[in-house]
Amino acid sequence: MGFDIEALRSQLPPGTVAYIDSSTNRRYCTGFTSSAGILLITADNALFLTDCRYIEAAQEKITLCPVREVSNKKGELCSIIQALGANRVILERQTTTLSAADNLTKRLDGLSVDTADNTLSDFLAKQRMVKDAAELSNIREAQRIAEAALKQLLPDIQPGETETVLARRLSRTMEDFGAQSTSFDTIFASGPNGALPHAVPGNRKIVPGDAIVVDFGCMYNDYCSDYTRTIFVGAPSPEQTKVYGIVREAQAAAIAAVKPGVPCKEIDKIARDIITAAGYGKQFRHSTGHGVGLEIHEDPGVSSVCETKLQPGMVITVEPGIYLPGKFGVRIENMVAVTADGCEVLGEAAVELSLV
């Protein structure tokens, strides 16, 4: 969808300014990445403010609205907002801290800073759920890089190597292949550590018979990918094969159900019911997925309580798992984009039993 400034303006009462200062939402609204800046939007005006470090770059990049250099001089920000015809400020409640709100209230002496109004946060979260063609292209490329990096790493996953070394190597390989960074800390969890859904790589050495949960992703043009595969070192045991097959079945069924109009909680239920029927319901210890975009976790959540109905352009993960404490874990994850009549698996859909 991309940012629709007119849609936001239509929700702003006269005299109200939307104050957007989080780096992610500034990037979403303007396409400009920086460590400092404020986007101000009223019912009939808009202005991007930044300091002397970014003024030239911002003026070149931003086409949404005029760009102006601003300092920290007392009263300057207040005067700018008043000049836009505003006397009331609403914030991004999902990202603005109480401390930041207090400081802003002091800087805007004489203006009303409404910390309870959800209009701005709700609008941005809803808009960001639906990706346009350019956003989808960036996510596809981030996924392509991640998949290529794992293929490059597979021959290195050998007994004696440690989780930490392999996790770092995978992260570096993604950057070597064109990623700007990882999208989150790479998870490389072997053997019993794989039973921890968000394990932190440590000094455990890989041994024959391990099941290894590798959960990773990267950023490309500020958009994220998220990908999980479970890799077996040598032939898997009968129990490992059974559990892998159940997770694979649950994921395939959930992906097959993704289409416009389906509530997110239904996708979660489909995966969860299959795992529960197989006797492992208590070992599936997280939601089935989440939205992905400029941040690795975005709306909508693919959980048992999420009523949001899927729409074309939404990107979600489908990542059921089973975790057996002291033994091993299995998780399989793909990102999918909702299309007009179903969904597109972003990247390779194959989830055959992976062996090294």
C-alpha positions as CSV (number, residue, x, y, z in Angstrom):
1,M,0.0,0.0,0.0
2,G,2.7,2.5,1.0
3,F,2.1,5.5,3.1
4,D,-1.1,7.4,2.3
5,I,-0.7,10.9,3.7
6,E,-4.2,12.0,2.6
7,A,-5.8,9.1,4.5
8,L,-4.0,10.1,7.6
9,R,-5.0,13.8,7.1
10,S,-8.6,12.8,6.8
11,Q,-8.5,11.5,10.4
12,L,-6.9,14.6,11.9
13,P,-9.2,17.2,13.5
14,P,-8.3,20.8,12.7
15,G,-5.6,22.1,15.0
16,T,-4.0,18.6,15.5
17,V,-0.5,17.7,14.3
18,A,0.7,14.1,14.0
19,Y,4.2,13.9,15.4
20,I,6.2,11.1,13.9
21,D,9.7,10.7,15.2
22,S,10.4,6.9,15.4
23,S,13.1,5.9,12.9
24,T,11.0,3.1,11.4
25,N,7.9,5.2,10.8
26,R,9.9,8.1,9.5
27,R,11.4,5.7,7.0
28,Y,8.0,4.3,6.1
29,C,6.4,7.6,5.5
30,T,9.3,9.4,3.7
31,G,11.6,6.7,2.3
32,F,14.4,8.5,4.1
33,T,16.6,6.7,6.7
34,S,18.3,8.8,9.4
35,S,19.0,8.7,13.1
36,A,17.2,12.0,13.7
37,G,14.2,13.7,12.3
38,I,10.6,14.6,12.9
39,L,7.7,14.4,10.4
40,L,4.8,16.7,11.2
41,I,1.5,16.3,9.5
42,T,-1.7,18.3,9.9
43,A,-5.0,18.2,8.1
44,D,-3.6,20.5,5.4
45,N,0.1,20.8,6.0
46,A,3.3,18.6,6.4
47,L,6.9,19.3,7.2
48,F,10.0,17.2,7.8
49,L,12.5,18.5,10.3
50,T,16.1,17.4,10.7
51,D,19.4,18.8,11.9
52,C,22.4,20.0,10.0
53,R,23.9,16.4,9.6
54,Y,21.0,15.3,7.3
55,I,19.5,18.4,5.8
56,E,21.1,18.1,2.3
57,A,20.3,14.3,2.1
58,A,16.8,14.8,3.3
59,Q,16.1,17.6,0.8
60,E,17.3,15.4,-2.0
61,K,15.4,12.2,-0.9
62,I,12.1,13.4,0.5
63,T,9.3,14.3,-1.9
64,L,6.4,13.9,0.5
65,C,6.7,17.4,1.9
66,P,9.1,20.4,2.4
67,V,12.2,19.8,4.5
68,R,13.5,22.3,7.0
69,E,16.6,22.4,9.2
70,V,15.9,22.7,12.9
71,S,18.1,23.2,16.0
72,N,17.4,22.7,19.7
73,K,16.8,26.3,20.4
74,K,14.2,26.8,23.0
75,G,10.7,27.5,21.6
76,E,11.7,26.8,18.0
77,L,9.8,23.5,17.6
78,C,6.8,25.1,19.3
79,S,6.8,28.0,16.9
80,I,7.1,25.7,13.9
81,I,4.1,23.6,15.0
82,Q,2.0,26.7,15.7
83,A,2.9,28.0,12.3
84,L,1.4,24.9,10.8
85,G,-1.9,25.9,12.4
86,A,-1.7,23.3,15.2
87,N,-2.2,23.6,19.0
88,R,-2.6,19.9,19.8
89,V,0.0,17.1,19.3
90,I,-0.6,13.4,19.0
91,L,2.2,10.9,19.3
92,E,3.2,7.4,18.2
93,R,1.9,5.6,21.4
94,Q,3.5,2.3,20.4
95,T,7.0,3.7,20.4
96,T,7.1,7.0,22.4
97,T,8.3,6.5,25.9
98,L,6.9,8.3,28.9
99,S,10.2,10.1,29.3
100,A,10.1,11.3,25.7
101,A,6.5,12.4,26.0
102,D,7.4,14.3,29.2
103,N,10.3,16.0,27.5
104,L,8.2,17.0,24.5
105,T,5.5,18.4,26.7
106,K,8.2,20.7,28.3
107,R,9.5,21.7,24.9
108,L,6.0,22.5,23.6
109,D,5.0,24.8,26.4
110,G,1.6,26.1,25.7
111,L,0.6,23.3,23.3
112,S,-1.5,20.2,24.3
113,V,0.4,16.9,24.0
114,D,-2.1,14.1,23.9
115,T,-0.5,10.9,25.1
116,A,-3.7,8.9,25.1
117,D,-4.8,9.4,21.4
118,N,-4.2,6.2,19.4
119,T,-5.1,7.6,16.1
120,L,-1.6,7.9,14.8
121,S,-0.2,4.6,16.1
122,D,-3.3,2.7,14.9
123,F,-3.2,4.3,11.5
124,L,0.5,3.5,10.8
125,A,0.3,0.0,12.1
126,K,-2.7,-0.7,9.9
127,Q,-1.1,0.8,6.8
128,R,2.2,-1.0,7.3
129,M,0.4,-4.4,7.4
130,V,-0.3,-4.1,3.7
131,K,2.8,-4.0,1.5
132,D,3.0,-2.4,-2.0
133,A,5.0,-3.8,-4.9
134,A,8.3,-2.1,-3.9
135,E,8.1,-3.3,-0.4
136,L,7.4,-6.9,-1.5
137,S,10.3,-6.7,-3.9
138,N,12.6,-5.7,-1.0
139,I,11.3,-8.5,1.2
140,R,11.8,-11.0,-1.6
141,E,15.4,-9.9,-2.1
142,A,16.1,-10.1,1.6
143,Q,14.7,-13.7,1.6
144,R,16.7,-14.6,-1.5
145,I,19.9,-13.5,0.2
146,A,19.1,-15.4,3.4
147,E,18.4,-18.6,1.5
148,A,21.6,-18.3,-0.6
149,A,23.6,-17.7,2.6
150,L,22.3,-20.9,4.2
151,K,23.1,-22.9,1.1
152,Q,26.7,-21.6,1.2
153,L,27.0,-22.5,4.9
154,L,25.6,-26.1,4.7
155,P,28.9,-27.8,4.0
156,D,30.4,-26.1,7.1
157,I,27.9,-27.6,9.5
158,Q,30.0,-30.5,10.7
159,P,30.7,-32.2,14.0
160,G,33.1,-30.2,16.1
161,E,32.0,-26.7,14.9
162,T,30.3,-24.6,17.6
163,E,27.0,-22.9,17.4
164,T,28.5,-19.4,17.9
165,V,31.0,-19.9,15.1
166,L,28.4,-21.1,12.6
167,A,25.9,-18.4,13.6
168,R,28.5,-15.7,13.0
169,R,29.6,-17.2,9.7
170,L,25.9,-17.3,8.5
171,S,25.5,-13.7,9.5
172,R,28.6,-12.6,7.7
173,T,27.7,-14.6,4.6
174,M,24.4,-12.7,4.3
175,E,26.2,-9.4,4.4
176,D,28.7,-10.7,1.8
177,F,25.7,-11.6,-0.4
178,G,24.3,-8.1,-0.2
179,A,22.4,-7.7,3.0
180,Q,22.8,-4.4,4.9
181,S,22.6,-6.3,8.2
182,T,20.9,-9.2,9.9
183,S,17.2,-8.6,10.7
184,F,17.7,-10.1,14.2
185,D,20.3,-12.1,16.1
186,T,20.8,-15.4,14.3
187,I,19.6,-18.4,16.2
188,F,21.7,-21.5,15.7
189,A,20.5,-24.1,18.3
190,S,21.8,-27.6,18.2
191,G,20.7,-30.8,20.0
192,P,18.9,-30.0,23.3
193,N,19.4,-26.3,22.7
194,G,16.9,-26.6,19.8
195,A,14.2,-27.2,22.4
196,L,14.5,-23.5,23.4
197,P,12.5,-21.6,20.8
198,H,14.7,-18.5,21.1
199,A,18.0,-20.1,22.0
200,V,21.1,-18.0,22.0
201,P,24.1,-19.6,20.2
202,G,26.8,-20.8,22.6
203,N,29.9,-22.9,22.6
204,R,28.2,-26.2,22.3
205,K,29.9,-28.3,19.6
206,I,27.9,-30.0,16.9
207,V,27.8,-33.8,17.3
208,P,26.4,-36.5,15.0
209,G,22.7,-37.1,15.4
210,D,22.0,-33.4,16.2
211,A,18.9,-31.7,15.1
212,I,19.8,-28.0,14.5
213,V,17.2,-25.2,14.5
214,V,18.6,-22.3,12.3
215,D,16.4,-19.2,12.5
216,F,17.8,-16.1,10.8
217,G,17.1,-13.3,8.3
218,C,18.6,-10.2,6.9
219,M,17.7,-6.7,5.8
220,Y,17.7,-5.3,2.3
221,N,16.7,-1.7,1.7
222,D,15.5,-1.6,5.3
223,Y,13.1,-4.5,4.8
224,C,13.4,-7.8,6.7
225,S,13.4,-11.5,6.0
226,D,12.7,-14.3,8.5
227,Y,13.5,-17.9,7.7
228,T,13.9,-21.2,9.8
229,R,15.1,-24.6,8.8
230,T,15.8,-27.6,10.9
231,I,18.9,-29.5,9.8
232,F,20.0,-33.0,10.8
233,V,23.6,-34.0,11.2
234,G,23.5,-37.5,9.8
235,A,20.4,-39.7,9.5
236,P,17.7,-38.5,11.9
237,S,16.3,-40.9,14.5
238,P,12.8,-42.3,14.2
239,E,11.5,-39.8,16.7
240,Q,13.2,-36.9,14.9
241,T,11.7,-38.0,11.6
242,K,8.2,-38.3,13.2
243,V,8.3,-34.9,14.8
244,Y,9.7,-33.3,11.6
245,G,6.9,-34.8,9.6
246,I,4.2,-33.5,12.0
247,V,5.6,-29.9,11.9
248,R,5.9,-30.1,8.1
249,E,2.3,-31.2,7.8
250,A,1.1,-28.4,10.1
251,Q,3.0,-25.8,8.2
252,A,1.8,-27.0,4.8
253,A,-1.8,-27.0,6.0
254,A,-1.6,-23.5,7.5
255,I,0.0,-22.1,4.4
256,A,-2.6,-23.7,2.2
257,A,-5.3,-21.9,4.2
258,V,-3.8,-18.4,3.7
259,K,-6.1,-16.2,1.6
260,P,-7.9,-12.9,1.9
261,G,-10.7,-12.8,4.5
262,V,-9.3,-15.6,6.7
263,P,-8.8,-14.5,10.3
264,C,-5.2,-14.8,11.5
265,K,-6.4,-16.9,14.4
266,E,-7.7,-19.5,12.0
267,I,-4.2,-20.0,10.5
268,D,-2.9,-20.5,14.0
269,K,-5.7,-23.0,14.8
270,I,-5.0,-25.1,11.7
271,A,-1.4,-25.6,12.5
272,R,-2.0,-26.1,16.3
273,D,-4.8,-28.6,15.8
274,I,-2.6,-30.9,13.7
275,I,0.2,-30.7,16.3
276,T,-2.2,-31.2,19.1
277,A,-3.9,-34.2,17.4
278,A,-0.4,-35.8,17.1
279,G,0.1,-35.5,20.9
280,Y,2.5,-32.6,20.9
281,G,0.1,-29.6,21.7
282,K,2.0,-28.7,24.9
283,Q,5.3,-28.7,23.0
284,F,4.1,-26.0,20.5
285,R,5.0,-23.1,22.7
286,H,4.6,-19.9,20.6
287,S,2.2,-18.4,18.0
288,T,2.2,-19.7,14.5
289,G,3.6,-16.5,13.0
290,H,3.7,-12.7,12.7
291,G,3.9,-9.9,10.2
292,V,7.2,-8.9,8.7
293,G,8.3,-5.6,7.0
294,L,10.5,-2.8,8.1
295,E,10.6,-4.6,11.5
296,I,11.0,-8.3,12.0
297,H,7.8,-8.4,14.1
298,E,4.9,-6.4,12.9
299,D,1.1,-6.7,12.8
300,P,-0.7,-8.9,12.2
301,G,0.1,-11.5,14.8
302,V,-0.7,-15.0,13.6
303,S,-2.0,-16.2,17.0
304,S,-5.0,-17.8,18.7
305,V,-6.3,-14.3,19.7
306,C,-5.7,-12.3,16.5
307,E,-9.0,-11.4,14.8
308,T,-7.4,-9.5,12.0
309,K,-8.5,-10.8,8.6
310,L,-5.8,-11.4,6.0
311,Q,-5.7,-8.9,3.0
312,P,-3.7,-9.0,-0.2
313,G,-0.3,-7.5,0.4
314,M,0.1,-8.7,3.9
315,V,3.3,-10.6,4.6
316,I,3.3,-13.1,7.5
317,T,5.4,-16.0,8.7
318,V,4.1,-19.5,9.1
319,E,6.4,-21.2,11.6
320,P,5.0,-24.0,13.8
321,G,7.4,-25.9,16.0
322,I,7.7,-28.8,18.5
323,Y,10.2,-28.6,21.3
324,L,11.1,-31.6,23.4
325,P,13.1,-30.4,26.5
326,G,16.5,-32.2,26.9
327,K,16.2,-33.7,23.4
328,F,15.7,-31.5,20.4
329,G,13.4,-29.1,18.6
330,V,12.0,-28.7,15.2
331,R,10.7,-25.5,13.6
332,I,10.0,-24.8,9.9
333,E,9.3,-21.3,8.8
334,N,8.5,-19.5,5.5
335,M,7.2,-16.0,4.8
336,V,4.1,-15.8,2.6
337,A,2.5,-12.8,0.9
338,V,-1.3,-12.8,0.7
339,T,-2.5,-12.5,-2.9
340,A,-5.9,-11.9,-4.4
341,D,-6.8,-15.5,-4.3
342,G,-4.3,-17.2,-1.9
343,C,-0.7,-16.6,-1.1
344,E,2.8,-16.6,-2.5
345,V,5.6,-18.3,-0.6
346,L,8.4,-15.9,-0.6
347,G,11.6,-17.8,-1.6
348,E,11.9,-21.5,-1.8
349,A,8.9,-23.4,-0.6
350,A,10.7,-26.8,-0.3
351,V,10.9,-28.1,3.2
352,E,12.2,-31.6,2.6
353,L,14.1,-33.3,5.4
354,S,17.5,-31.4,5.5
355,L,20.6,-33.5,6.1
356,V,24.3,-32.6,6.3
